[in-house]
Amino acid sequence: MVDLPTQDWLTPIIAFTVSAIGSFLGLAFAARARRSKTFTRWQWLALASLSLGGMALWSMHFIAMMGFSPVGTSIRYDALLTVVSGVTAVLVMGVALTITISRQRTSTLLLGGLVAGAGIVAMHYTGMASMSVHGELHHDPVYVALASAIALVAATSALWCASRLRGMTAILLASPVMAVAVTSMHYTGMLGVHIEPSRLNRYGPPPGASTTDLLLPMMTGLFVFLLVCSLFLLLGVDEERPDYARRPVHATPAPPDSERVPDAGYRPRHGAAPAPPAPPARAPEDDVWTRRR
């Protein structure tokens, strides 16, 4: 079994922070996808899948694995399986988000949670399979079952937040909760890992890429991805936001022509001036020149 208290505790803090940032970006993009009705929805869904699957899940998993250093054992990684685990997380989260956001029902939420939970477990153990050591890796079935249950609950909770939450405050509060669930799943699975040393004396590290070989491309990709996501959040058009420039002005309707009172000071630029108003007619009894009959 892996003795986690003897591991470096700075790495779990970094992994948790990356997962929380990815959860925040994913929930923000999912909220915009939920409000969009056109092709823009698929763009926001793609960004949400990359944020949740690629950053909140896979990047957290890989960073946490960097702190996994059993005593007397060198670890290398299969680059192909590492990439496959990341692609799996992104694709599965994309499918789960599409299922959940398209129809906000309890049945679709549970189905999406099942798909996402299975994808998280597949991502985790594909990444574990990419590890190359002088010996054999064994997983305790009890911890595998616990990690799978946590993954199912975490995935369903994430999809519920992505399909229901509104407002930046709610998203900010939900992001660290999601990060706690994701990291708990990872370290619960790691508690059940047991390395059986090889019976043969082998010198040198096992074949594969070291953590430093994969660290620079991953950190560069994370930095570029964060920059692009920040630009999308700042410059993206939110279809729910009212467009005041196109909103019609609700003015008082003009009276009909028959009820308009002419302006005495108005002079047209072209044509003759309007005729002055006729004087009021005199009453017959006030006219001294009219003979009374």
C-alpha positions in Angstrom: 0.0 0.0 0.0 1.1 3.6 -0.7 1.9 5.5 2.5 0.4 8.9 1.6 1.5 10.8 4.7 5.1 10.3 3.7 4.5 11.8 0.3 5.2 15.5 -0.6 2.2 17.6 0.5 3.0 20.5 -1.8 2.0 18.5 -4.9 -1.5 17.7 -3.7 -2.0 21.4 -3.0 -1.0 22.3 -6.5 -3.1 19.6 -7.9 -6.1 20.8 -5.9 -5.6 24.4 -7.1 -5.4 23.3 -10.8 -8.6 21.2 -10.4 -10.4 24.2 -8.7 -9.4 26.5 -11.6 -10.5 24.0 -14.2 -13.8 23.4 -12.4 -14.5 27.2 -12.3 -13.8 27.6 -16.0 -15.8 24.5 -16.9 -18.8 25.6 -14.9 -18.6 29.1 -16.3 -18.5 27.8 -19.9 -21.3 25.3 -19.2 -23.5 28.2 -17.9 -23.0 30.1 -21.1 -23.7 26.9 -23.2 -26.9 26.4 -21.3 -28.1 29.9 -22.2 -27.0 29.7 -25.9 -29.4 28.4 -28.6 -27.3 28.5 -31.8 -24.0 27.1 -32.9 -22.3 29.1 -30.1 -23.6 26.4 -27.6 -21.3 23.9 -29.1 -18.3 26.2 -28.8 -19.0 26.8 -25.1 -19.6 23.0 -24.6 -16.2 22.3 -26.2 -14.5 24.7 -23.9 -16.3 23.3 -20.9 -15.2 19.8 -21.8 -11.6 20.9 -22.2 -11.7 22.7 -18.8 -13.4 19.9 -16.8 -11.9 16.9 -18.5 -8.5 18.3 -19.5 -7.7 20.6 -16.6 -9.9 19.7 -13.6 -9.5 15.9 -14.1 -6.5 14.9 -16.2 -4.1 17.7 -15.3 -4.9 17.2 -11.6 -4.3 13.5 -12.0 -0.9 14.0 -13.7 0.3 16.6 -11.2 -0.7 14.4 -8.3 1.2 11.5 -9.9 4.3 13.6 -9.9 4.3 13.4 -6.1 4.0 9.6 -6.2 7.5 8.4 -5.4 7.8 5.0 -3.7 11.0 4.5 -1.8 13.6 2.7 -3.9 11.5 2.7 -7.1 12.0 4.7 -10.2 8.9 5.6 -12.2 8.6 6.4 -15.9 5.5 7.0 -18.0 4.3 5.8 -21.4 3.6 9.0 -23.3 1.0 7.4 -25.6 -1.1 6.0 -22.7 -0.8 9.4 -20.9 -2.2 11.2 -23.9 -4.9 8.6 -24.3 -6.0 9.1 -20.7 -6.3 12.8 -21.2 -8.3 12.5 -24.5 -10.6 10.0 -22.7 -11.4 12.5 -20.0 -12.2 15.3 -22.5 -14.4 13.2 -24.7 -16.3 11.6 -21.9 -17.0 15.0 -20.3 -18.2 16.4 -23.6 -20.6 13.5 -24.1 -21.9 13.8 -20.5 -22.3 17.6 -20.7 -24.2 17.3 -24.0 -26.6 14.7 -22.5 -27.2 16.7 -19.4 -27.6 20.2 -20.8 -29.7 19.2 -23.8 -32.6 18.1 -21.6 -32.5 19.1 -17.9 -34.2 16.1 -16.4 -33.3 13.8 -13.5 -32.9 10.8 -15.9 -30.5 12.6 -18.2 -28.5 13.9 -15.1 -28.2 10.3 -13.8 -27.2 9.0 -17.3 -24.7 11.8 -17.7 -23.3 11.1 -14.3 -22.9 7.4 -15.0 -21.1 8.2 -18.3 -18.8 10.8 -16.7 -18.1 8.6 -13.7 -17.1 5.7 -15.8 -14.9 8.0 -17.9 -13.2 9.4 -14.8 -12.4 5.8 -13.6 -11.1 4.9 -17.1 -9.0 8.0 -17.2 -7.5 7.3 -13.8 -6.6 3.7 -14.3 -5.4 4.3 -17.9 -3.0 6.9 -16.4 -1.9 4.3 -13.8 -1.3 1.8 -16.6 1.0 4.2 -18.2 3.4 4.0 -15.2 6.5 1.9 -15.9 8.3 0.5 -12.8 10.7 -2.4 -12.1 8.0 -4.7 -10.8 4.2 -5.1 -10.9 1.5 -2.7 -9.9 -1.5 -4.2 -8.0 -4.7 -2.4 -7.0 -6.8 -3.4 -4.0 -10.4 -4.1 -5.2 -11.9 -2.4 -2.1 -10.2 0.9 -2.8 -11.0 0.5 -6.5 -14.7 0.2 -5.6 -14.5 3.2 -3.2 -12.7 5.3 -5.8 -15.3 4.4 -8.4 -18.2 5.3 -6.1 -16.6 8.7 -5.4 -16.0 9.3 -9.1 -19.7 8.6 -9.8 -20.9 11.0 -7.1 -18.3 13.6 -8.1 -19.3 13.4 -11.8 -23.1 13.6 -11.0 -22.5 16.6 -8.7 -20.4 18.3 -11.4 -23.1 17.8 -14.0 -25.8 19.1 -11.6 -23.7 22.2 -11.1 -23.1 22.6 -14.8 -26.8 22.3 -15.6 -28.4 24.2 -12.7 -26.1 26.8 -11.2 -26.6 30.5 -12.1 -24.4 33.4 -11.1 -20.7 33.8 -10.6 -21.0 33.5 -6.8 -22.5 30.0 -7.0 -19.9 28.9 -9.5 -17.1 30.2 -7.3 -18.5 28.3 -4.3 -19.0 25.1 -6.3 -15.5 25.0 -7.8 -13.5 24.1 -4.7 -16.2 21.5 -3.7 -15.8 19.8 -7.1 -12.0 19.9 -6.7 -12.2 18.2 -3.3 -14.4 15.4 -4.8 -12.0 14.9 -7.7 -8.8 14.8 -5.6 -10.5 12.6 -3.1 -11.2 10.1 -5.8 -7.6 10.1 -7.0 -6.0 9.7 -3.6 -8.5 7.0 -2.6 -7.5 5.0 -5.6 -3.8 5.6 -4.8 -4.3 4.2 -1.3 -5.0 0.8 -2.8 -1.8 0.7 -5.0 0.8 -1.9 -4.2 4.1 -2.3 -6.0 5.6 -5.8 -6.0 9.3 -5.5 -6.7 10.9 -7.5 -9.4 12.9 -10.6 -8.4 15.6 -9.7 -10.9 18.2 -7.0 -10.1 17.8 -4.4 -12.7 19.9 -1.3 -13.0 18.9 2.0 -14.3 15.4 3.5 -14.7 12.6 1.6 -16.5 11.8 2.6 -20.1 9.6 5.6 -20.7 9.4 9.3 -20.2 10.3 10.9 -16.9 8.1 13.5 -15.2 10.4 16.3 -16.1 10.1 15.3 -19.8 6.3 15.6 -19.6 6.2 18.6 -17.2 7.3 21.3 -19.5 4.8 20.5 -22.3 2.0 20.2 -19.8 2.7 23.5 -18.0 3.1 25.3 -21.3 -0.2 23.9 -22.5 -2.0 24.8 -19.3 -0.7 28.4 -19.5 -1.8 28.8 -23.1 -5.2 27.2 -22.3 -5.8 29.5 -19.3 -4.9 32.5 -21.4 -7.3 31.5 -24.2 -10.1 30.7 -21.7 -9.7 34.1 -20.0 -10.0 35.8 -23.3 -13.2 33.9 -24.2 -14.7 34.7 -20.8 -13.9 38.4 -21.1 -14.7 38.9 -24.8 -17.4 36.2 -25.4 -20.9 37.3 -26.2 -23.5 36.2 -23.7 -26.8 35.6 -25.4 -28.7 36.2 -22.2 -27.3 39.7 -21.8 -29.8 42.3 -23.1 -28.8 44.3 -26.1 -29.9 47.9 -25.2 -28.8 49.2 -28.6 -31.4 47.1 -30.3 -34.2 47.4 -27.8 -37.1 49.5 -29.1 -37.8 52.8 -27.3 -41.2 52.8 -25.7 -42.2 56.4 -26.5 -45.6 58.0 -26.2 -47.5 57.4 -29.5 -47.9 60.5 -31.6 -51.4 61.9 -31.9 -53.2 61.7 -35.2 -52.9 64.6 -37.7 -56.4 65.8 -37.0 -55.5 66.4 -33.3 -52.1 68.1 -33.7 -51.9 71.7 -32.6 -49.8 73.8 -35.0 -46.8 75.5 -33.6 -47.0 79.3 -34.0 -43.3 79.7 -34.3 -42.8 77.0 -37.0 -41.6 78.2 -40.4 -41.0 75.6 -43.2 -37.8 75.8 -45.0 -39.5 75.3 -48.4 -42.8 76.6 -49.5 -45.1 79.3 -48.2 -45.6 79.9 -44.5 -48.7 78.5 -43.0 -51.8 80.7 -43.0 -52.5 82.5 -39.7 -55.4 81.2 -37.7 -58.7 82.8 -38.6 -60.1 85.3 -36.0 -63.1 84.1 -34.0 -66.5 84.9 -35.3 -68.3 87.7 -33.5 -71.6 87.1 -32.0 -74.5 88.9 -33.7 -75.5 90.8 -30.5 -72.0 92.4 -30.2 -71.9 93.8 -33.8 -73.0 97.5 -33.7 -73.2 97.7 -37.5 -75.7 95.0 -37.9 -79.3 96.3 -37.8 -81.4 94.6 -35.2 -84.6 93.1 -36.5 
